[in-house]
Amino acid sequence: MKTGKFLLILLLTALPLSAGPEDTGRELFNQATKQFYNEEVPLSSINSLVKEARLQFSTISDTCLKNYWFGRCDFLIGFIQMQGGNKKAAEKSFLSSLALAEASMDCDSSGESHRLAADSHAQLIEIKGAFYAIRNGGTILDLAEKAAELDPSNPKARLTLGLSYLNAPRMAGGSIEKALKELRNAEELAVTEEDRFSVYLWMGTALRKAEKFTESRMYLRRAGAIFPGNSLVRQMLREE
């Protein structure tokens, strides 16, 4: 039996018997996210986990919630495709995650769909470049601010808002000071390994941009302690 299939079976059998499709899908999705961050298994195995999570989410009766989770799956698949060097497929996945986020936005009381839309736009800027950034930069900041307004205690929303301030031009509302403030808010709220890793990684990145190199290294080391297999963190620490 291939390793990826064995891991998938192991994860499925470890889930509570009473778990519903959203709970089961969320657990599979979270495992895929951790494995992607730590680069501990082949990308094909992570992709299989995401597909199984999507299969679970497909049975959710709430269309709005289903679209949101489909969007989360496509967003992660986009990263997997980027890591594998398939930029064209990744662009398609991020466009899909954006469309699904927008489709679930009208019934989004928690801000999660707004956050996902902002994050999808940000990844499309990485692929499409300056023209897309000029057209959509203001939209990203508006979506991130709305997500944080709808759920101020959501660390992911605070992280997205911080990154929006970090990456936006100053004339479009960008500010390293505002970015660090929101990232520190996210740090206080982050509980899961995935959230803490993301916050530490981006805090290290923002502090480096602010030329606070000692503090930047401290945060990058914290990120590396959570997922020591992450090559980006290792590379950034070597460059310090």
N, C-alpha and C positions, 0 to 999 in steps of 0.2 A: 504494500500500500504506500502511495506517495505521502511525503511528510505533510504537505498542505492539507490533503484529505483527512489524514489522521488528526491533525490539530483541529480541523473543523468539527469532526465527529466528537472529539474530546470536549470541545466547548459546548456543543449542543447537549451532550449528556450531562454536563455539569449545571445546566440551567434548572431552576425550580420547576417542578411539574405544573404549578399553578400559574406560571408566567404567561401573560397574554402576548399577542403578536408585537405590540409596541415595546414591551419589556424585553422580549426575546431579541427583537431586532436591534434595540438600543444596546444590549449587552454585546451582541456580535459586532456592532458598529464600533463600540468603544474598544473592543479587543483589536479590531483592525487598525484603529487610530494609534493605539499604543505600539503595535508592531511596526507601523509605518514610521513613527517617530524614532523608534529604537533601531530600525533597519535590521531586525533580528531574523527575518525569514524572507524568502524570495517574494518579489512583488506579485507574482502570480498567485501565491497563497493568500496574500492580503486582499487581492482582487476577488478571490473566491469568497472570502469572508464578507466583503461588502455586498456581493451578489446575493449571498444567503440572507443577509440583513434586509436587503431590498425585497426579497421574496416574502419575508415576514411582514414587512411594512405594507406590502400589497394587499394584505387581508384586513387592514384597518378600515373601518366603515366610514370614518370621518374623512371626507375628501380633502379638506383643508390640511389636516394633520398629515394625511398620506402624502400630499404634495410636498409638504415641508421636509419630511424624512427622505423622500425620493431626491429632493434637491440636495440634502446633506450627503447622500450617497454619491450623487454625480459630482459634487464638489470634491470629495475625497478621491474618487476615481480620477478626476482631473489631475490631482497632485501625483497620483501613482503613474499616470501617463507621462507627466512632465519628468518625473524621476527616471522613467524608462526611455526618455528621449523622443517621445511621440507628441510633439508640440501641436500638431494639427488636431489630433484626437482630443488633446487636453482642452484646446479652445472650444471644441464642440461640447465637451462635458461642462465647462464653466458657463457657456451660453445656456445650456440646459438647466444648470443649477440656478442661474439668474431667472430664467423664465418660470421655473417652479416656485422660487421664492416670491416672485411677483404675483403668481397665481394664488398663493396662500396669504397674501398680505392683508386683504380686506378683512379677514377673520383672525388677524394676529394681534392678540391683546398683550402678549408677552414681549414683543419686539424681536423675537427670534427670526422671523422671516425678513424683517428689515435688516437685521445684522447679516443674514446669509446673502441678501442681495448686495449689500455693501462689500462684503468679502469677495463675492463673485466678480463684481465690477473691478475690484482691486487686482485680481488675478488676470483679468482680461487686459488690463493696462500693461501688465508684465509681458503679455504676448503680443498685443496689438500696437503698443508704443504710444508716442506723444500725442498723436491726433485723437486717439480714443481717450487719453487722459484729459485733454483740453475739453472734449465734449462731455465727459462724465465725472470729472473731478469734484465739481460742486454737488452733484447728485450723491456721490459716495458719502461726503460729509453730512449731508442732510439725512440720509438713511441711518448713518451711525448715530447721529444725535437723537433721532427719533427712537431708535432701539434702546439707547440708554435712558431716554425719558420714560418709555413704557415700562422698563424694568431696571431701575437704578442699582439693584442688588445683583444683577447678572454679570459675573466676571467676564464672560465672553463679549457682552455688549460694551463693557468698559474697555476691554482690550481692542476691539474693533474701532472704537472712538479714538483711543490713543493712537492707533496706527494711522487713522485718517488724518489726525493733526500732524503726525510725524511725516507723512508722505506728501501732504498737500503743499503746494507753493504758498508762501506767506501771503501773497496777494489774494489767494483763494481761501484764506482762513487757517493755513498751516502755522503751527507754532510748536517748537521743541518744548517750551515750558508747559503748554497745555497737554502735550503728548505725555510728558513725564508725570504730570499730575494724574491723568487718567490711568496710566499704567500702574501707578502706585495704588490707586483705587482698586484696580483689578487684582493687584497682589493681595490686598487685604481680604478680598472676597473669594479668591481662588481656593478650592478645596481638593479637587481631583488632580491626579498626577498630570493628566493631559493639559488642564488649565494652568497649573503651576509651571509646567515646562514651557508652555507658550509665553506666559507672562515673563518668566525669567529670561528667555531667549530674546524677546523683543525689548525688555528693559535693558539688557546688555547692549543691544544694537542701538537703542536711543541714547544711552549714556555715552557710548563711543562717539556718536554723532555730536554730542554736547561736549566732547573732549574730556569726559570724566572717566579716564581709563582704568583707574584702580577699582572704582565701583562697578564699572562695566565688566571687568574680569570676574569680580565676585559673583555677579548674577549669571554670567556664562558658566561658571563652575557649578552653580546651583542647578542650572539646566542640565549640565552634563552628569550630575549626580543622579538625576531622575532617569534619564535615558542615555547611558554612557555610549551606546552604539551610534548616536546621531553624528553623522559626518560633518554637518554644517557647524555644530558647536565645536567639534574638535578642530576644524579648520580655523574658526575665529579665534580660538584660544592660542593656536600656533602663531597667528598673525599679531598677537598682542606684543 
